[in-house]
Amino acid sequence: MRRTKAKVINLNKLRTGCSPCMNQAKKMEKKISKRNISEINSKEFKIIVSSLFKKD
């Protein structure tokens, strides 16, 4: 039996992300709510980023 080469997928070039990544991106968009990054203060930014690592 021959071995096939493992297909290497470059995740940076995919048009869509995986489901968990897309869910996190949607949550981030809701929290930022169409504001520029410069409009978000540092405390709020820390809360948003730390919420990514909390389990739901």
N, CA, C and O atoms as a printed pandas DataFrame, in Angstrom:
     atom_number atom_name residue_name chain_id  residue_number  x_coord  y_coord  z_coord
0              1         N          MET        A               1    0.852   -1.169    0.000
1              2        CA          MET        A               1    0.000    0.000    0.000
2              3         C          MET        A               1    0.907    1.245    0.000
3              4         O          MET        A               1    1.866    1.323    0.767
4              5         N          ARG        A               2    0.594    2.192   -0.854
5              6        CA          ARG        A               2    1.371    3.418   -0.927
6              7         C          ARG        A               2    0.853    4.458    0.059
7              8         O          ARG        A               2   -0.335    4.532    0.373
8              9         N          ARG        A               3    1.784    5.237    0.518
9             10        CA          ARG        A               3    1.393    6.340    1.380
10            11         C          ARG        A               3    1.191    7.583    0.527
11            12         O          ARG        A               3    1.943    7.843   -0.413
12            13         N          THR        A               4    0.187    8.324    0.864
13            14        CA          THR        A               4   -0.040    9.574    0.148
14            15         C          THR        A               4    0.564   10.713    0.964
15            16         O          THR        A               4    0.653   10.640    2.190
16            17         N          LYS        A               5    0.971   11.754    0.267
17            18        CA          LYS        A               5    1.522   12.896    0.966
18            19         C          LYS        A               5    0.405   13.641    1.687
19            20         O          LYS        A               5   -0.703   13.790    1.171
20            21         N          ALA        A               6    0.721   14.099    2.877
21            22        CA          ALA        A               6   -0.254   14.877    3.637
22            23         C          ALA        A               6   -0.442   16.233    2.962
23            24         O          ALA        A               6    0.524   16.898    2.589
24            25         N          LYS        A               7   -1.663   16.614    2.820
25            26        CA          LYS        A               7   -1.967   17.880    2.170
26            27         C          LYS        A               7   -1.762   19.014    3.185
27            28         O          LYS        A               7   -2.321   18.988    4.282
28            29         N          VAL        A               8   -0.968   19.986    2.809
29            30        CA          VAL        A               8   -0.690   21.123    3.680
30            31         C          VAL        A               8   -1.670   22.236    3.330
31            32         O          VAL        A               8   -1.748   22.675    2.182
32            33         N          ILE        A               9   -2.410   22.681    4.328
33            34        CA          ILE        A               9   -3.406   23.729    4.128
34            35         C          ILE        A               9   -2.907   24.991    4.811
35            36         O          ILE        A               9   -2.612   24.984    6.006
36            37         N          ASN        A              10   -2.813   26.060    4.059
37            38        CA          ASN        A              10   -2.417   27.343    4.612
38            39         C          ASN        A              10   -3.677   28.046    5.103
39            40         O          ASN        A              10   -4.490   28.504    4.300
40            41         N          LEU        A              11   -3.841   28.134    6.434
41            42        CA          LEU        A              11   -5.051   28.708    7.005
42            43         C          LEU        A              11   -5.169   30.199    6.744
43            44         O          LEU        A              11   -6.266   30.753    6.817
44            45         N          ASN        A              12   -4.054   30.860    6.440
45            46        CA          ASN        A              12   -4.094   32.298    6.183
46            47         C          ASN        A              12   -4.706   32.625    4.828
47            48         O          ASN        A              12   -5.093   33.770    4.595
48            49         N          LYS        A              13   -4.803   31.658    3.937
49            50        CA          LYS        A              13   -5.312   31.920    2.598
50            51         C          LYS        A              13   -6.742   31.429    2.389
51            52         O          LYS        A              13   -7.278   31.549    1.288
52            53         N          LEU        A              14   -7.362   30.881    3.422
53            54        CA          LEU        A              14   -8.729   30.405    3.297
54            55         C          LEU        A              14   -9.700   31.582    3.245
55            56         O          LEU        A              14   -9.488   32.600    3.903
56            57         N          ARG        A              15  -10.742   31.438    2.474
57            58        CA          ARG        A              15  -11.749   32.497    2.371
58            59         C          ARG        A              15  -12.632   32.536    3.606
59            60         O          ARG        A              15  -13.047   33.612    4.036
60            61         N          THR        A              16  -12.919   31.396    4.173
61            62        CA          THR        A              16  -13.723   31.328    5.382
62            63         C          THR        A              16  -12.904   30.651    6.472
63            64         O          THR        A              16  -12.008   29.856    6.186
64            65         N          GLY        A              17  -13.215   30.968    7.704
65            66        CA          GLY        A              17  -12.508   30.375    8.825
66            67         C          GLY        A              17  -13.243   29.164    9.348
67            68         O          GLY        A              17  -14.307   28.794    8.853
68            69         N          CYS        A              18  -12.659   28.560   10.348
69            70        CA          CYS        A              18  -13.330   27.428   10.986
70            71         C          CYS        A              18  -14.474   27.967   11.845
71            72         O          CYS        A              18  -14.523   29.159   12.150
72            73         N          SER        A              19  -15.361   27.108   12.218
73            74        CA          SER        A              19  -16.558   27.523   12.949
74            75         C          SER        A              19  -16.236   28.222   14.273
75            76         O          SER        A              19  -16.814   29.275   14.539
76            77         N          PRO        A              20  -15.339   27.687   15.120
77            78        CA          PRO        A              20  -15.028   28.387   16.367
78            79         C          PRO        A              20  -14.435   29.776   16.131
79            80         O          PRO        A              20  -14.739   30.718   16.863
80            81         N          CYS        A              21  -13.594   29.898   15.114
81            82        CA          CYS        A              21  -12.989   31.208   14.815
82            83         C          CYS        A              21  -14.041   32.196   14.344
83            84         O          CYS        A              21  -14.019   33.364   14.733
84            85         N          MET        A              22  -14.943   31.744   13.527
85            86        CA          MET        A              22  -15.993   32.626   13.019
86            87         C          MET        A              22  -16.914   33.079   14.157
87            88         O          MET        A              22  -17.354   34.229   14.181
88            89         N          ASN        A              23  -17.202   32.179   15.096
89            90        CA          ASN        A              23  -18.042   32.543   16.236
90            91         C          ASN        A              23  -17.367   33.612   17.086
91            92         O          ASN        A              23  -18.013   34.566   17.518
92            93         N          GLN        A              24  -16.063   33.452   17.326
93            94        CA          GLN        A              24  -15.328   34.442   18.119
94            95         C          GLN        A              24  -15.280   35.784   17.396
95            96         O          GLN        A              24  -15.385   36.834   18.030
96            97         N          ALA        A              25  -15.126   35.754   16.089
97            98        CA          ALA        A              25  -15.092   37.002   15.321
98            99         C          ALA        A              25  -16.432   37.727   15.407
99           100         O          ALA        A              25  -16.465   38.954   15.502
100          101         N          LYS        A              26  -17.530   36.985   15.376
101          102        CA          LYS        A              26  -18.858   37.595   15.498
102          103         C          LYS        A              26  -19.049   38.219   16.874
103          104         O          LYS        A              26  -19.630   39.298   16.995
104          105         N          LYS        A              27  -18.557   37.538   17.918
105          106        CA          LYS        A              27  -18.661   38.090   19.267
106          107         C          LYS        A              27  -17.868   39.381   19.388
107          108         O          LYS        A              27  -18.325   40.339   20.012
108          109         N          MET        A              28  -16.678   39.408   18.789
109          110        CA          MET        A              28  -15.842   40.602   18.827
110          111         C          MET        A              28  -16.536   41.764   18.111
111          112         O          MET        A              28  -16.513   42.894   18.599
112          113         N          GLU        A              29  -17.140   41.496   16.979
113          114        CA          GLU        A              29  -17.841   42.543   16.224
114          115         C          GLU        A              29  -18.991   43.132   17.033
115          116         O          GLU        A              29  -19.232   44.338   16.989
116          117         N          LYS        A              30  -19.704   42.278   17.775
117          118        CA          LYS        A              30  -20.804   42.768   18.601
118          119         C          LYS        A              30  -20.286   43.670   19.710
119          120         O          LYS        A              30  -20.891   44.701   20.004
120          121         N          LYS        A              31  -19.169   43.290   20.329
121          122        CA          LYS        A              31  -18.630   44.075   21.437
122          123         C          LYS        A              31  -18.031   45.386   20.959
123          124         O          LYS        A              31  -18.123   46.398   21.654
124          125         N          ILE        A              32  -17.428   45.383   19.797
125          126        CA          ILE        A              32  -16.826   46.602   19.266
126          127         C          ILE        A              32  -17.900   47.500   18.668
127          128         O          ILE        A              32  -17.786   48.725   18.728
128          129         N          SER        A              33  -18.918   46.921   18.106
129          130        CA          SER        A              33  -20.080   47.600   17.518
130          131         C          SER        A              33  -19.701   48.751   16.586
131          132         O          SER        A              33  -20.090   49.901   16.795
132          133         N          LYS        A              34  -18.943   48.411   15.568
133          134        CA          LYS        A              34  -18.587   49.316   14.466
134          135         C          LYS        A              34  -17.839   50.570   14.904
135          136         O          LYS        A              34  -17.965   51.620   14.273
136          137         N          ARG        A              35  -17.064   50.467   15.978
137          138        CA          ARG        A              35  -16.224   51.592   16.409
138          139         C          ARG        A              35  -14.805   51.358   15.931
139          140         O          ARG        A              35  -14.403   50.219   15.694
140          141         N          ASN        A              36  -14.056   52.421   15.790
141          142        CA          ASN        A              36  -12.637   52.286   15.486
142          143         C          ASN        A              36  -11.910   51.801   16.734
143          144         O          ASN        A              36  -12.354   52.044   17.856
144          145         N          ILE        A              37  -10.809   51.126   16.533
145          146        CA          ILE        A              37  -10.025   50.634   17.660
146          147         C          ILE        A              37   -9.556   51.802   18.528
147          148         O          ILE        A              37   -9.455   51.663   19.747
148          149         N          SER        A              38   -9.273   52.934   17.921
149          150        CA          SER        A              38   -8.799   54.096   18.676
150          151         C          SER        A              38   -9.881   54.668   19.602
151          152         O          SER        A              38   -9.558   55.390   20.545
152          153         N          GLU        A              39  -11.141   54.361   19.354
153          154        CA          GLU        A              39  -12.235   54.860   20.176
154          155         C          GLU        A              39  -12.476   54.015   21.421
155          156         O          GLU        A              39  -13.200   54.436   22.322
156          157         N          ILE        A              40  -11.883   52.840   21.480
157          158        CA          ILE        A              40  -12.079   51.936   22.609
158          159         C          ILE        A              40  -10.998   52.227   23.646
159          160         O          ILE        A              40   -9.812   52.253   23.317
160          161         N          ASN        A              41  -11.407   52.448   24.905
161          162        CA          ASN        A              41  -10.404   52.721   25.925
162          163         C          ASN        A              41   -9.693   51.434   26.339
163          164         O          ASN        A              41  -10.156   50.338   26.023
164          165         N          SER        A              42   -8.588   51.562   27.032
165          166        CA          SER        A              42   -7.733   50.408   27.320
166          167         C          SER        A              42   -8.408   49.390   28.232
167          168         O          SER        A              42   -8.216   48.187   28.056
168          169         N          LYS        A              43   -9.200   49.853   29.210
169          170        CA          LYS        A              43   -9.877   48.909   30.107
170          171         C          LYS        A              43  -10.886   48.060   29.341
171          172         O          LYS        A              43  -10.966   46.845   29.526
172          173         N          GLU        A              44  -11.655   48.722   28.477
173          174        CA          GLU        A              44  -12.653   47.991   27.695
174          175         C          GLU        A              44  -11.975   47.016   26.731
175          176         O          GLU        A              44  -12.462   45.905   26.521
176          177         N          PHE        A              45  -10.871   47.430   26.158
177          178        CA          PHE        A              45  -10.133   46.567   25.237
178          179         C          PHE        A              45   -9.633   45.314   25.953
179          180         O          PHE        A              45   -9.701   44.214   25.405
180          181         N          LYS        A              46   -9.131   45.482   27.179
181          182        CA          LYS        A              46   -8.655   44.337   27.963
182          183         C          LYS        A              46   -9.790   43.375   28.275
183          184         O          LYS        A              46   -9.601   42.159   28.249
184          185         N          ILE        A              47  -10.964   43.913   28.570
185          186        CA          ILE        A              47  -12.126   43.068   28.861
186          187         C          ILE        A              47  -12.535   42.274   27.628
187          188         O          ILE        A              47  -12.834   41.084   27.721
188          189         N          ILE        A              48  -12.549   42.930   26.484
189          190        CA          ILE        A              48  -12.935   42.252   25.238
190          191         C          ILE        A              48  -11.954   41.135   24.906
191          192         O          ILE        A              48  -12.364   40.028   24.557
192          193         N          VAL        A              49  -10.683   41.419   25.014
193          194        CA          VAL        A              49   -9.664   40.407   24.669
194          195         C          VAL        A              49   -9.690   39.261   25.680
195          196         O          VAL        A              49   -9.572   38.100   25.286
196          197         N          SER        A              50   -9.841   39.555   26.957
197          198        CA          SER        A              50   -9.859   38.489   27.949
198          199         C          SER        A              50  -11.096   37.609   27.805
199          200         O          SER        A              50  -11.062   36.434   28.170
200          201         N          SER        A              51  -12.197   38.166   27.273
201          202        CA          SER        A              51  -13.415   37.367   27.086
202          203         C          SER        A              51  -13.226   36.295   26.019
203          204         O          SER        A              51  -13.980   35.322   25.989
204          205         N          LEU        A              52  -12.245   36.453   25.151
205          206        CA          LEU        A              52  -11.994   35.431   24.148
206          207         C          LEU        A              52  -11.518   34.134   24.765
207          208         O          LEU        A              52  -11.751   33.058   24.215
208          209         N          PHE        A              53  -10.854   34.228   25.902
209          210        CA          PHE        A              53  -10.242   33.049   26.517
210          211         C          PHE        A              53  -11.097   32.427   27.590
211          212         O          PHE        A              53  -10.711   31.415   28.175
212          213         N          LYS        A              54  -12.256   33.008   27.865
213          214        CA          LYS        A              54  -13.184   32.428   28.842
214          215         C          LYS        A              54  -14.050   31.392   28.150
215          216         O          LYS        A              54  -14.442   31.556   26.995
216          217         N          LYS        A              55  -14.337   30.339   28.867
217          218        CA          LYS        A              55  -15.245   29.326   28.326
218          219         C          LYS        A              55  -16.680   29.746   28.583
219          220         O          LYS        A              55  -17.008   30.265   29.650
220          221         N          ASP        A              56  -17.535   29.515   27.587
221          222        CA          ASP        A              56  -18.958   29.901   27.714
222          223         C          ASP        A              56  -19.710   28.934   28.554
223          224         O          ASP        A              56  -20.911   29.103   28.765
